[in-house]
């Protein structure tokens, strides 16, 4: 593989990890969360399912951790979301519940 290509990919992946929500679409993420996440969370945590995000000892403590958790749910549930869809969902969740700096 071309060394310039490798360097470019490394820089791009570092940018995505450092600023995971920059180019994401929160409104598209809301659609995904409403369609795929709420029912599962409601059945596990009751109510409208949002307490999973606001509970005192939630697992997610950073923006990178939020992206990782969305990716984990995507994989475990076999949703087959693309990376941009994961980032969209993470951005929506961040804006609505977590408020991590982007």
Secondary structure, DSSP 8 states (H G I E B T S, - for coil): --HHHHHHHHHHHHHHHHSTTTT--HHHHHHHHHHHTHHHHHHHH-TTSTHHHHSTT-S--SHHHHHHHHHHHHHHHT----HHHHHHHHHHHIIIII----
